[in-house]
Amino acid sequence: QVQLVESGGGLVQAGGSLRLSCTTSGRTFSSYYMGWFRQAPGKEREFVARIRWSGTSTDYADSVKGRFAISRDNAKNTMYLQMNSLKPEDTAVYYCGQGRYPREYDYWGQGTQVTVSS
């Protein structure tokens, strides 16, 4: 049974930082792409960042480039999202996804709420 569990969300003031984690189990973590997505109230889920199984390649949405950093520790079956210079528009539920291809994810976590106050 594959499980993804996000943690690290919370309430932060604009300009602050948070670090999200996504810990997985149930299949070989190092064999899969991992990604972060977010969904704000009344909006569709959107891509935030992705990382190749090896960690050697990353990709970001334009809205977070230069502020967010995705990483992974294959020994710990965990992916991270370091979020700096947070803005109120970053407020959303953040989800991690896992898949064999960079744009196809077949398992998802339950989400963690990030709220940025102005």
Biopython code that builds the backbone (N, CA, C, O; Angstrom):
import numpy as np
from Bio.PDB.StructureBuilder import StructureBuilder

atoms = [
    (1, "GLN", "N", (0.846, -1.190, 0.000)),
    (1, "GLN", "CA", (0.000, 0.000, 0.000)),
    (1, "GLN", "C", (0.885, 1.245, 0.000)),
    (1, "GLN", "O", (1.685, 1.451, 0.913)),
    (2, "VAL", "N", (0.733, 2.065, -1.025)),
    (2, "VAL", "CA", (1.536, 3.274, -1.140)),
    (2, "VAL", "C", (0.892, 4.391, -0.327)),
    (2, "VAL", "O", (-0.313, 4.629, -0.420)),
    (3, "GLN", "N", (1.710, 5.070, 0.469)),
    (3, "GLN", "CA", (1.217, 6.198, 1.259)),
    (3, "GLN", "C", (2.172, 7.375, 1.152)),
    (3, "GLN", "O", (3.391, 7.207, 1.159)),
    (4, "LEU", "N", (1.605, 8.556, 1.053)),
    (4, "LEU", "CA", (2.370, 9.792, 1.058)),
    (4, "LEU", "C", (1.785, 10.666, 2.163)),
    (4, "LEU", "O", (0.570, 10.851, 2.236)),
    (5, "VAL", "N", (2.636, 11.192, 3.007)),
    (5, "VAL", "CA", (2.182, 12.004, 4.131)),
    (5, "VAL", "C", (2.954, 13.310, 4.144)),
    (5, "VAL", "O", (4.175, 13.327, 4.295)),
    (6, "GLU", "N", (2.218, 14.411, 3.983)),
    (6, "GLU", "CA", (2.826, 15.744, 4.039)),
    (6, "GLU", "C", (2.817, 16.272, 5.464)),
    (6, "GLU", "O", (1.961, 15.911, 6.273)),
    (7, "SER", "N", (3.767, 17.119, 5.752)),
    (7, "SER", "CA", (3.822, 17.793, 7.040)),
    (7, "SER", "C", (4.570, 19.105, 6.873)),
    (7, "SER", "O", (5.225, 19.337, 5.857)),
    (8, "GLY", "N", (4.465, 19.967, 7.891)),
    (8, "GLY", "CA", (5.220, 21.211, 7.880)),
    (8, "GLY", "C", (4.434, 22.451, 7.539)),
    (8, "GLY", "O", (4.977, 23.555, 7.583)),
    (9, "GLY", "N", (3.170, 22.299, 7.200)),
    (9, "GLY", "CA", (2.365, 23.461, 6.897)),
    (9, "GLY", "C", (2.075, 24.276, 8.150)),
    (9, "GLY", "O", (2.373, 23.848, 9.264)),
    (10, "GLY", "N", (1.492, 25.451, 7.957)),
    (10, "GLY", "CA", (1.147, 26.294, 9.087)),
    (10, "GLY", "C", (0.839, 27.701, 8.664)),
    (10, "GLY", "O", (0.652, 27.993, 7.483)),
    (11, "LEU", "N", (0.790, 28.578, 9.662)),
    (11, "LEU", "CA", (0.506, 29.990, 9.448)),
    (11, "LEU", "C", (1.803, 30.782, 9.577)),
    (11, "LEU", "O", (2.542, 30.627, 10.550)),
    (12, "VAL", "N", (2.069, 31.624, 8.598)),
    (12, "VAL", "CA", (3.302, 32.412, 8.607)),
    (12, "VAL", "C", (3.003, 33.791, 8.036)),
    (12, "VAL", "O", (2.102, 33.947, 7.212)),
    (13, "GLN", "N", (3.747, 34.771, 8.468)),
    (13, "GLN", "CA", (3.577, 36.114, 7.925)),
    (13, "GLN", "C", (4.262, 36.234, 6.573)),
    (13, "GLN", "O", (5.198, 35.496, 6.264)),
    (14, "ALA", "N", (3.785, 37.164, 5.788)),
    (14, "ALA", "CA", (4.409, 37.426, 4.487)),
    (14, "ALA", "C", (5.892, 37.720, 4.678)),
    (14, "ALA", "O", (6.289, 38.450, 5.586)),
    (15, "GLY", "N", (6.698, 37.133, 3.800)),
    (15, "GLY", "CA", (8.144, 37.266, 3.901)),
    (15, "GLY", "C", (8.808, 36.161, 4.694)),
    (15, "GLY", "O", (10.033, 36.034, 4.694)),
    (16, "GLY", "N", (8.004, 35.368, 5.366)),
    (16, "GLY", "CA", (8.534, 34.286, 6.176)),
    (16, "GLY", "C", (8.837, 33.031, 5.369)),
    (16, "GLY", "O", (8.741, 33.017, 4.141)),
    (17, "SER", "N", (9.205, 31.980, 6.091)),
    (17, "SER", "CA", (9.605, 30.723, 5.456)),
    (17, "SER", "C", (8.916, 29.540, 6.122)),
    (17, "SER", "O", (8.559, 29.582, 7.300)),
    (18, "LEU", "N", (8.743, 28.505, 5.351)),
    (18, "LEU", "CA", (8.268, 27.211, 5.840)),
    (18, "LEU", "C", (8.973, 26.120, 5.066)),
    (18, "LEU", "O", (9.403, 26.326, 3.931)),
    (19, "ARG", "N", (9.090, 24.953, 5.686)),
    (19, "ARG", "CA", (9.655, 23.796, 5.004)),
    (19, "ARG", "C", (8.651, 22.656, 5.084)),
    (19, "ARG", "O", (8.321, 22.178, 6.170)),
    (20, "LEU", "N", (8.178, 22.235, 3.943)),
    (20, "LEU", "CA", (7.261, 21.105, 3.869)),
    (20, "LEU", "C", (8.035, 19.809, 3.651)),
    (20, "LEU", "O", (9.089, 19.794, 3.014)),
    (21, "SER", "N", (7.496, 18.738, 4.187)),
    (21, "SER", "CA", (8.062, 17.412, 3.985)),
    (21, "SER", "C", (6.988, 16.476, 3.442)),
    (21, "SER", "O", (5.802, 16.644, 3.726)),
    (22, "CYS", "N", (7.411, 15.505, 2.670)),
    (22, "CYS", "CA", (6.521, 14.466, 2.162)),
    (22, "CYS", "C", (7.248, 13.144, 2.340)),
    (22, "CYS", "O", (8.240, 12.871, 1.663)),
    (23, "THR", "N", (6.755, 12.339, 3.241)),
    (23, "THR", "CA", (7.359, 11.038, 3.515)),
    (23, "THR", "C", (6.506, 9.951, 2.885)),
    (23, "THR", "O", (5.282, 9.959, 3.013)),
    (24, "THR", "N", (7.161, 9.011, 2.201)),
    (24, "THR", "CA", (6.414, 7.998, 1.473)),
    (24, "THR", "C", (6.759, 6.599, 1.961)),
    (24, "THR", "O", (7.785, 6.382, 2.605)),
    (25, "SER", "N", (5.889, 5.665, 1.644)),
    (25, "SER", "CA", (6.118, 4.254, 1.938)),
    (25, "SER", "C", (5.337, 3.429, 0.938)),
    (25, "SER", "O", (4.409, 3.917, 0.293)),
    (26, "GLY", "N", (5.726, 2.168, 0.819)),
    (26, "GLY", "CA", (4.962, 1.240, -0.006)),
    (26, "GLY", "C", (5.595, 0.871, -1.325)),
    (26, "GLY", "O", (5.240, -0.154, -1.907)),
    (27, "ARG", "N", (6.536, 1.684, -1.824)),
    (27, "ARG", "CA", (7.276, 1.305, -3.005)),
    (27, "ARG", "C", (8.595, 2.053, -3.016)),
    (27, "ARG", "O", (8.817, 2.958, -2.212)),
    (28, "THR", "N", (9.471, 1.666, -3.939)),
    (28, "THR", "CA", (10.840, 2.177, -3.929)),
    (28, "THR", "C", (10.872, 3.655, -4.282)),
    (28, "THR", "O", (10.723, 4.031, -5.445)),
    (29, "PHE", "N", (11.067, 4.485, -3.274)),
    (29, "PHE", "CA", (11.008, 5.944, -3.414)),
    (29, "PHE", "C", (11.935, 6.439, -4.510)),
    (29, "PHE", "O", (11.553, 7.301, -5.300)),
    (30, "SER", "N", (13.138, 5.911, -4.567)),
    (30, "SER", "CA", (14.160, 6.419, -5.481)),
    (30, "SER", "C", (13.871, 6.109, -6.948)),
    (30, "SER", "O", (14.621, 6.541, -7.824)),
    (31, "SER", "N", (12.811, 5.376, -7.228)),
    (31, "SER", "CA", (12.478, 5.027, -8.604)),
    (31, "SER", "C", (11.482, 5.984, -9.242)),
    (31, "SER", "O", (11.157, 5.840, -10.420)),
    (32, "TYR", "N", (10.994, 6.959, -8.483)),
    (32, "TYR", "CA", (9.874, 7.763, -8.940)),
    (32, "TYR", "C", (10.138, 9.262, -8.910)),
    (32, "TYR", "O", (10.862, 9.771, -8.055)),
    (33, "TYR", "N", (9.523, 9.957, -9.879)),
    (33, "TYR", "CA", (9.452, 11.400, -9.817)),
    (33, "TYR", "C", (8.575, 11.792, -8.625)),
    (33, "TYR", "O", (7.649, 11.078, -8.241)),
    (34, "MET", "N", (8.898, 12.930, -8.069)),
    (34, "MET", "CA", (8.081, 13.496, -6.988)),
    (34, "MET", "C", (7.748, 14.941, -7.337)),
    (34, "MET", "O", (8.545, 15.645, -7.957)),
    (35, "GLY", "N", (6.571, 15.364, -6.931)),
    (35, "GLY", "CA", (6.176, 16.727, -7.228)),
    (35, "GLY", "C", (5.360, 17.346, -6.104)),
    (35, "GLY", "O", (4.751, 16.653, -5.289)),
    (36, "TRP", "N", (5.367, 18.672, -6.088)),
    (36, "TRP", "CA", (4.518, 19.450, -5.189)),
    (36, "TRP", "C", (3.491, 20.203, -6.027)),
    (36, "TRP", "O", (3.806, 20.765, -7.076)),
    (37, "PHE", "N", (2.275, 20.198, -5.542)),
    (37, "PHE", "CA", (1.177, 20.909, -6.162)),
    (37, "PHE", "C", (0.451, 21.666, -5.069)),
    (37, "PHE", "O", (0.636, 21.386, -3.884)),
    (38, "ARG", "N", (-0.371, 22.622, -5.459)),
    (38, "ARG", "CA", (-1.151, 23.349, -4.458)),
    (38, "ARG", "C", (-2.520, 23.709, -5.021)),
    (38, "ARG", "O", (-2.715, 23.824, -6.231)),
    (39, "GLN", "N", (-3.448, 23.880, -4.104)),
    (39, "GLN", "CA", (-4.804, 24.252, -4.491)),
    (39, "GLN", "C", (-5.321, 25.302, -3.528)),
    (39, "GLN", "O", (-5.461, 25.052, -2.331)),
    (40, "ALA", "N", (-5.603, 26.470, -4.060)),
    (40, "ALA", "CA", (-6.175, 27.561, -3.278)),
    (40, "ALA", "C", (-7.695, 27.476, -3.343)),
    (40, "ALA", "O", (-8.238, 26.877, -4.271)),
    (41, "PRO", "N", (-8.382, 28.060, -2.381)),
    (41, "PRO", "CA", (-9.854, 28.009, -2.380)),
    (41, "PRO", "C", (-10.430, 28.552, -3.681)),
    (41, "PRO", "O", (-10.066, 29.641, -4.126)),
    (42, "GLY", "N", (-11.322, 27.792, -4.282)),
    (42, "GLY", "CA", (-11.984, 28.219, -5.499)),
    (42, "GLY", "C", (-11.155, 28.098, -6.758)),
    (42, "GLY", "O", (-11.578, 28.527, -7.831)),
    (43, "LYS", "N", (-9.962, 27.510, -6.630)),
    (43, "LYS", "CA", (-9.080, 27.377, -7.794)),
    (43, "LYS", "C", (-8.730, 25.916, -8.029)),
    (43, "LYS", "O", (-8.882, 25.072, -7.146)),
    (44, "GLU", "N", (-8.257, 25.635, -9.243)),
    (44, "GLU", "CA", (-7.830, 24.278, -9.560)),
    (44, "GLU", "C", (-6.443, 24.008, -8.969)),
    (44, "GLU", "O", (-5.680, 24.930, -8.680)),
    (45, "ARG", "N", (-6.146, 22.734, -8.801)),
    (45, "ARG", "CA", (-4.819, 22.354, -8.342)),
    (45, "ARG", "C", (-3.797, 22.770, -9.387)),
    (45, "ARG", "O", (-4.018, 22.596, -10.585)),
    (46, "GLU", "N", (-2.674, 23.321, -8.928)),
    (46, "GLU", "CA", (-1.644, 23.769, -9.857)),
    (46, "GLU", "C", (-0.278, 23.212, -9.475)),
    (46, "GLU", "O", (0.007, 22.934, -8.311)),
    (47, "PHE", "N", (0.536, 23.063, -10.482)),
    (47, "PHE", "CA", (1.891, 22.573, -10.314)),
    (47, "PHE", "C", (2.750, 23.603, -9.592)),
    (47, "PHE", "O", (2.643, 24.802, -9.852)),
    (48, "VAL", "N", (3.596, 23.137, -8.692)),
    (48, "VAL", "CA", (4.532, 24.010, -7.978)),
    (48, "VAL", "C", (5.974, 23.651, -8.340)),
    (48, "VAL", "O", (6.738, 24.512, -8.777)),
    (49, "ALA", "N", (6.347, 22.381, -8.158)),
    (49, "ALA", "CA", (7.726, 21.968, -8.413)),
    (49, "ALA", "C", (7.766, 20.461, -8.559)),
    (49, "ALA", "O", (6.904, 19.749, -8.044)),
    (50, "ARG", "N", (8.784, 19.981, -9.274)),
    (50, "ARG", "CA", (8.987, 18.550, -9.413)),
    (50, "ARG", "C", (10.473, 18.247, -9.360)),
    (50, "ARG", "O", (11.313, 19.110, -9.614)),
    (51, "ILE", "N", (10.776, 16.999, -9.024)),
    (51, "ILE", "CA", (12.174, 16.580, -8.942)),
    (51, "ILE", "C", (12.295, 15.176, -9.494)),
    (51, "ILE", "O", (11.476, 14.302, -9.211)),
    (52, "ARG", "N", (13.328, 14.982, -10.283)),
    (52, "ARG", "CA", (13.608, 13.690, -10.883)),
    (52, "ARG", "C", (13.953, 12.673, -9.805)),
    (52, "ARG", "O", (14.351, 13.033, -8.697)),
    (53, "TRP", "N", (13.793, 11.391, -10.146)),
    (53, "TRP", "CA", (14.039, 10.340, -9.165)),
    (53, "TRP", "C", (15.443, 10.432, -8.567)),
    (53, "TRP", "O", (15.649, 10.120, -7.394)),
    (54, "SER", "N", (16.407, 10.864, -9.389)),
    (54, "SER", "CA", (17.794, 10.935, -8.919)),
    (54, "SER", "C", (18.082, 12.223, -8.155)),
    (54, "SER", "O", (19.107, 12.330, -7.482)),
    (55, "GLY", "N", (17.183, 13.200, -8.255)),
    (55, "GLY", "CA", (17.426, 14.484, -7.626)),
    (55, "GLY", "C", (18.277, 15.419, -8.452)),
    (55, "GLY", "O", (18.574, 16.530, -8.013)),
    (56, "THR", "N", (18.681, 14.991, -9.650)),
    (56, "THR", "CA", (19.591, 15.782, -10.468)),
    (56, "THR", "C", (18.885, 16.805, -11.338)),
    (56, "THR", "O", (19.542, 17.653, -11.943)),
    (57, "SER", "N", (17.581, 16.746, -11.414)),
    (57, "SER", "CA", (16.839, 17.677, -12.253)),
    (57, "SER", "C", (15.604, 18.157, -11.513)),
    (57, "SER", "O", (14.869, 17.360, -10.930)),
    (58, "THR", "N", (15.380, 19.454, -11.540)),
    (58, "THR", "CA", (14.209, 20.039, -10.901)),
    (58, "THR", "C", (13.518, 21.004, -11.858)),
    (58, "THR", "O", (14.108, 21.472, -12.832)),
    (59, "ASP", "N", (12.271, 21.287, -11.560)),
    (59, "ASP", "CA", (11.488, 22.183, -12.399)),
    (59, "ASP", "C", (10.521, 22.935, -11.489)),
    (59, "ASP", "O", (9.994, 22.368, -10.532)),
    (60, "TYR", "N", (10.287, 24.227, -11.794)),
    (60, "TYR", "CA", (9.445, 25.047, -10.941)),
    (60, "TYR", "C", (8.424, 25.832, -11.745)),
    (60, "TYR", "O", (8.652, 26.175, -12.904)),
    (61, "ALA", "N", (7.304, 26.107, -11.114)),
    (61, "ALA", "CA", (6.366, 27.055, -11.688)),
    (61, "ALA", "C", (6.994, 28.443, -11.641)),
    (61, "ALA", "O", (7.755, 28.758, -10.726)),
    (62, "ASP", "N", (6.671, 29.269, -12.632)),
    (62, "ASP", "CA", (7.251, 30.614, -12.680)),
    (62, "ASP", "C", (6.952, 31.404, -11.406)),
    (62, "ASP", "O", (7.767, 32.214, -10.965)),
    (63, "SER", "N", (5.802, 31.167, -10.832)),
    (63, "SER", "CA", (5.367, 31.940, -9.670)),
    (63, "SER", "C", (6.208, 31.688, -8.418)),
    (63, "SER", "O", (6.165, 32.480, -7.476)),
    (64, "VAL", "N", (6.972, 30.591, -8.400)),
    (64, "VAL", "CA", (7.757, 30.268, -7.201)),
    (64, "VAL", "C", (9.249, 30.221, -7.460)),
    (64, "VAL", "O", (10.031, 30.027, -6.529)),
    (65, "LYS", "N", (9.661, 30.395, -8.714)),
    (65, "LYS", "CA", (11.094, 30.344, -9.032)),
    (65, "LYS", "C", (11.867, 31.375, -8.242)),
    (65, "LYS", "O", (11.455, 32.530, -8.132)),
    (66, "GLY", "N", (12.992, 30.949, -7.693)),
    (66, "GLY", "CA", (13.829, 31.845, -6.910)),
    (66, "GLY", "C", (13.411, 31.966, -5.452)),
    (66, "GLY", "O", (14.151, 32.519, -4.638)),
    (67, "ARG", "N", (12.232, 31.453, -5.114)),
    (67, "ARG", "CA", (11.752, 31.518, -3.725)),
    (67, "ARG", "C", (11.629, 30.136, -3.099)),
    (67, "ARG", "O", (11.879, 29.971, -1.905)),
    (68, "PHE", "N", (11.250, 29.155, -3.886)),
    (68, "PHE", "CA", (11.051, 27.786, -3.390)),
    (68, "PHE", "C", (12.174, 26.890, -3.882)),
    (68, "PHE", "O", (12.737, 27.117, -4.952)),
    (69, "ALA", "N", (12.497, 25.871, -3.097)),
    (69, "ALA", "CA", (13.505, 24.894, -3.491)),
    (69, "ALA", "C", (13.020, 23.496, -3.130)),
    (69, "ALA", "O", (12.688, 23.214, -1.979)),
    (70, "ILE", "N", (12.985, 22.632, -4.130)),
    (70, "ILE", "CA", (12.578, 21.248, -3.920)),
    (70, "ILE", "C", (13.826, 20.387, -3.783)),
    (70, "ILE", "O", (14.835, 20.620, -4.449)),
    (71, "SER", "N", (13.741, 19.399, -2.918)),
    (71, "SER", "CA", (14.862, 18.473, -2.742)),
    (71, "SER", "C", (14.308, 17.134, -2.275)),
    (71, "SER", "O", (13.130, 17.018, -1.934)),
    (72, "ARG", "N", (15.169, 16.133, -2.264)),
    (72, "ARG", "CA", (14.738, 14.821, -1.807)),
    (72, "ARG", "C", (15.912, 14.106, -1.150)),
    (72, "ARG", "O", (17.074, 14.340, -1.478)),
    (73, "ASP", "N", (15.571, 13.228, -0.214)),
    (73, "ASP", "CA", (16.543, 12.371, 0.439)),
    (73, "ASP", "C", (16.064, 10.945, 0.229)),
    (73, "ASP", "O", (15.180, 10.469, 0.941)),
    (74, "ASN", "N", (16.642, 10.273, -0.736)),
    (74, "ASN", "CA", (16.181, 8.924, -1.066)),
    (74, "ASN", "C", (16.425, 7.932, 0.067)),
    (74, "ASN", "O", (15.713, 6.933, 0.178)),
    (75, "ALA", "N", (17.411, 8.193, 0.896)),
    (75, "ALA", "CA", (17.677, 7.303, 2.028)),
    (75, "ALA", "C", (16.578, 7.395, 3.087)),
    (75, "ALA", "O", (16.378, 6.464, 3.867)),
    (76, "LYS", "N", (15.870, 8.523, 3.107)),
    (76, "LYS", "CA", (14.805, 8.734, 4.093)),
    (76, "LYS", "C", (13.414, 8.656, 3.468)),
    (76, "LYS", "O", (12.410, 8.872, 4.147)),
    (77, "ASN", "N", (13.360, 8.343, 2.162)),
    (77, "ASN", "CA", (12.066, 8.271, 1.468)),
    (77, "ASN", "C", (11.266, 9.565, 1.638)),
    (77, "ASN", "O", (10.048, 9.533, 1.813)),
    (78, "THR", "N", (11.951, 10.680, 1.585)),
    (78, "THR", "CA", (11.320, 11.956, 1.903)),
    (78, "THR", "C", (11.707, 13.024, 0.880)),
    (78, "THR", "O", (12.849, 13.100, 0.426)),
    (79, "MET", "N", (10.723, 13.838, 0.538)),
    (79, "MET", "CA", (10.913, 14.990, -0.325)),
    (79, "MET", "C", (10.614, 16.239, 0.489)),
    (79, "MET", "O", (9.824, 16.205, 1.432)),
    (80, "TYR", "N", (11.255, 17.341, 0.114)),
    (80, "TYR", "CA", (11.086, 18.588, 0.848)),
    (80, "TYR", "C", (10.733, 19.727, -0.102)),
    (80, "TYR", "O", (11.017, 19.677, -1.299)),
    (81, "LEU", "N", (10.113, 20.746, 0.462)),
    (81, "LEU", "CA", (9.908, 21.995, -0.255)),
    (81, "LEU", "C", (10.236, 23.127, 0.705)),
    (81, "LEU", "O", (9.482, 23.417, 1.635)),
    (82, "GLN", "N", (11.374, 23.757, 0.460)),
    (82, "GLN", "CA", (11.747, 24.931, 1.252)),
    (82, "GLN", "C", (11.108, 26.143, 0.594)),
    (82, "GLN", "O", (11.364, 26.437, -0.574)),
    (83, "MET", "N", (10.278, 26.839, 1.349)),
    (83, "MET", "CA", (9.540, 27.987, 0.826)),
    (83, "MET", "C", (10.000, 29.241, 1.551)),
    (83, "MET", "O", (9.807, 29.374, 2.759)),
    (84, "ASN", "N", (10.601, 30.148, 0.821)),
    (84, "ASN", "CA", (11.092, 31.404, 1.367)),
    (84, "ASN", "C", (10.345, 32.573, 0.747)),
    (84, "ASN", "O", (9.684, 32.430, -0.282)),
    (85, "SER", "N", (10.457, 33.724, 1.383)),
    (85, "SER", "CA", (9.810, 34.947, 0.875)),
    (85, "SER", "C", (8.346, 34.695, 0.533)),
    (85, "SER", "O", (7.870, 35.065, -0.541)),
    (86, "LEU", "N", (7.655, 34.072, 1.448)),
    (86, "LEU", "CA", (6.272, 33.697, 1.191)),
    (86, "LEU", "C", (5.377, 34.910, 1.017)),
    (86, "LEU", "O", (5.569, 35.948, 1.649)),
    (87, "LYS", "N", (4.393, 34.749, 0.141)),
    (87, "LYS", "CA", (3.447, 35.805, -0.173)),
    (87, "LYS", "C", (2.025, 35.326, 0.164)),
    (87, "LYS", "O", (1.774, 34.122, 0.205)),
    (88, "PRO", "N", (1.114, 36.246, 0.399)),
    (88, "PRO", "CA", (-0.277, 35.819, 0.667)),
    (88, "PRO", "C", (-0.842, 34.942, -0.448)),
    (88, "PRO", "O", (-1.656, 34.059, -0.177)),
    (89, "GLU", "N", (-0.432, 35.164, -1.676)),
    (89, "GLU", "CA", (-0.937, 34.358, -2.786)),
    (89, "GLU", "C", (-0.381, 32.938, -2.797)),
    (89, "GLU", "O", (-0.804, 32.121, -3.615)),
    (90, "ASP", "N", (0.547, 32.631, -1.913)),
    (90, "ASP", "CA", (1.020, 31.253, -1.762)),
    (90, "ASP", "C", (0.095, 30.438, -0.858)),
    (90, "ASP", "O", (0.272, 29.228, -0.720)),
    (91, "THR", "N", (-0.880, 31.088, -0.250)),
    (91, "THR", "CA", (-1.821, 30.393, 0.614)),
    (91, "THR", "C", (-2.590, 29.335, -0.168)),
    (91, "THR", "O", (-3.217, 29.631, -1.185)),
    (92, "ALA", "N", (-2.534, 28.099, 0.320)),
    (92, "ALA", "CA", (-3.175, 26.978, -0.370)),
    (92, "ALA", "C", (-2.967, 25.711, 0.444)),
    (92, "ALA", "O", (-2.215, 25.692, 1.418)),
    (93, "VAL", "N", (-3.645, 24.663, 0.025)),
    (93, "VAL", "CA", (-3.318, 23.327, 0.512)),
    (93, "VAL", "C", (-2.259, 22.768, -0.428)),
    (93, "VAL", "O", (-2.436, 22.768, -1.646)),
    (94, "TYR", "N", (-1.169, 22.298, 0.141)),
    (94, "TYR", "CA", (-0.056, 21.781, -0.643)),
    (94, "TYR", "C", (-0.088, 20.254, -0.601)),
    (94, "TYR", "O", (-0.204, 19.641, 0.460)),
    (95, "TYR", "N", (0.019, 19.668, -1.785)),
    (95, "TYR", "CA", (-0.022, 18.222, -1.936)),
    (95, "TYR", "C", (1.269, 17.717, -2.559)),
    (95, "TYR", "O", (1.856, 18.382, -3.413)),
    (96, "CYS", "N", (1.704, 16.554, -2.135)),
    (96, "CYS", "CA", (2.809, 15.901, -2.831)),
    (96, "CYS", "C", (2.260, 14.745, -3.661)),
    (96, "CYS", "O", (1.281, 14.096, -3.292)),
    (97, "GLY", "N", (2.908, 14.513, -4.769)),
    (97, "GLY", "CA", (2.511, 13.449, -5.664)),
    (97, "GLY", "C", (3.717, 12.627, -6.076)),
    (97, "GLY", "O", (4.852, 13.103, -6.042)),
    (98, "GLN", "N", (3.458, 11.387, -6.466)),
    (98, "GLN", "CA", (4.520, 10.483, -6.872)),
    (98, "GLN", "C", (4.125, 9.793, -8.165)),
    (98, "GLN", "O", (2.980, 9.370, -8.322)),
    (99, "GLY", "N", (5.072, 9.678, -9.097)),
    (99, "GLY", "CA", (4.740, 9.011, -10.344)),
    (99, "GLY", "C", (5.972, 8.549, -11.094)),
    (99, "GLY", "O", (7.098, 8.928, -10.771)),
    (100, "ARG", "N", (5.739, 7.727, -12.098)),
    (100, "ARG", "CA", (6.845, 7.200, -12.880)),
    (100, "ARG", "C", (7.328, 8.195, -13.931)),
    (100, "ARG", "O", (8.463, 8.115, -14.400)),
    (101, "TYR", "N", (6.456, 9.131, -14.295)),
    (101, "TYR", "CA", (6.796, 10.116, -15.311)),
    (101, "TYR", "C", (6.676, 11.521, -14.719)),
    (101, "TYR", "O", (5.941, 11.721, -13.752)),
    (102, "PRO", "N", (7.391, 12.495, -15.290)),
    (102, "PRO", "CA", (7.423, 13.827, -14.665)),
    (102, "PRO", "C", (6.091, 14.548, -14.612)),
    (102, "PRO", "O", (5.903, 15.424, -13.769)),
    (103, "ARG", "N", (5.157, 14.201, -15.496)),
    (103, "ARG", "CA", (3.869, 14.902, -15.508)),
    (103, "ARG", "C", (2.702, 13.972, -15.248)),
    (103, "ARG", "O", (1.554, 14.328, -15.515)),
    (104, "GLU", "N", (2.975, 12.796, -14.735)),
    (104, "GLU", "CA", (1.910, 11.841, -14.410)),
    (104, "GLU", "C", (2.141, 11.325, -12.996)),
    (104, "GLU", "O", (3.164, 10.705, -12.705)),
    (105, "TYR", "N", (1.178, 11.590, -12.125)),
    (105, "TYR", "CA", (1.311, 11.196, -10.732)),
    (105, "TYR", "C", (0.155, 10.277, -10.372)),
    (105, "TYR", "O", (-1.006, 10.606, -10.615)),
    (106, "ASP", "N", (0.470, 9.131, -9.794)),
    (106, "ASP", "CA", (-0.580, 8.173, -9.515)),
    (106, "ASP", "C", (-0.892, 8.017, -8.037)),
    (106, "ASP", "O", (-1.868, 7.360, -7.674)),
    (107, "TYR", "N", (-0.083, 8.608, -7.192)),
    (107, "TYR", "CA", (-0.388, 8.608, -5.762)),
    (107, "TYR", "C", (-0.209, 10.022, -5.211)),
    (107, "TYR", "O", (0.670, 10.772, -5.637)),
    (108, "TRP", "N", (-1.070, 10.359, -4.252)),
    (108, "TRP", "CA", (-1.087, 11.693, -3.676)),
    (108, "TRP", "C", (-1.191, 11.621, -2.152)),
    (108, "TRP", "O", (-1.738, 10.675, -1.585)),
    (109, "GLY", "N", (-0.648, 12.651, -1.518)),
    (109, "GLY", "CA", (-0.843, 12.787, -0.088)),
    (109, "GLY", "C", (-2.168, 13.456, 0.222)),
    (109, "GLY", "O", (-2.931, 13.800, -0.681)),
    (110, "GLN", "N", (-2.432, 13.635, 1.499)),
    (110, "GLN", "CA", (-3.708, 14.205, 1.929)),
    (110, "GLN", "C", (-3.683, 15.729, 1.949)),
    (110, "GLN", "O", (-4.729, 16.368, 2.057)),
    (111, "GLY", "N", (-2.506, 16.305, 1.847)),
    (111, "GLY", "CA", (-2.369, 17.750, 1.808)),
    (111, "GLY", "C", (-2.037, 18.365, 3.157)),
    (111, "GLY", "O", (-2.379, 17.825, 4.209)),
    (112, "THR", "N", (-1.361, 19.511, 3.102)),
    (112, "THR", "CA", (-1.045, 20.272, 4.302)),
    (112, "THR", "C", (-1.326, 21.754, 4.013)),
    (112, "THR", "O", (-0.950, 22.271, 2.961)),
    (113, "GLN", "N", (-1.983, 22.420, 4.948)),
    (113, "GLN", "CA", (-2.411, 23.798, 4.736)),
    (113, "GLN", "C", (-1.260, 24.758, 5.001)),
    (113, "GLN", "O", (-0.574, 24.672, 6.020)),
    (114, "VAL", "N", (-1.066, 25.671, 4.061)),
    (114, "VAL", "CA", (-0.123, 26.780, 4.221)),
    (114, "VAL", "C", (-0.929, 28.068, 4.121)),
    (114, "VAL", "O", (-1.627, 28.305, 3.136)),
    (115, "THR", "N", (-0.821, 28.888, 5.147)),
    (115, "THR", "CA", (-1.523, 30.174, 5.166)),
    (115, "THR", "C", (-0.515, 31.279, 5.399)),
    (115, "THR", "O", (0.231, 31.259, 6.378)),
    (116, "VAL", "N", (-0.496, 32.243, 4.493)),
    (116, "VAL", "CA", (0.437, 33.366, 4.581)),
    (116, "VAL", "C", (-0.378, 34.626, 4.821)),
    (116, "VAL", "O", (-1.203, 35.012, 3.992)),
    (117, "SER", "N", (-0.142, 35.255, 5.950)),
    (117, "SER", "CA", (-0.887, 36.469, 6.293)),
    (117, "SER", "C", (-0.129, 37.706, 5.826)),
    (117, "SER", "O", (1.102, 37.727, 5.790)),
    (118, "SER", "N", (-0.887, 38.728, 5.473)),
    (118, "SER", "CA", (-0.256, 39.960, 4.979)),
    (118, "SER", "C", (0.025, 40.942, 6.111)),
    (118, "SER", "O", (0.552, 42.028, 5.870)),
]
sb = StructureBuilder()
sb.init_structure("model")
sb.init_model(0)
sb.init_chain("A")
sb.init_seg("    ")
for serial, (resi, resn, name, xyz) in enumerate(atoms, 1):
    if name == "N":
        sb.init_residue(resn, " ", resi, " ")
    sb.init_atom(name, np.array(xyz, "f"), 0.0, 1.0, " ", f" {name:<3s}", serial, name[0])
structure = sb.get_structure()
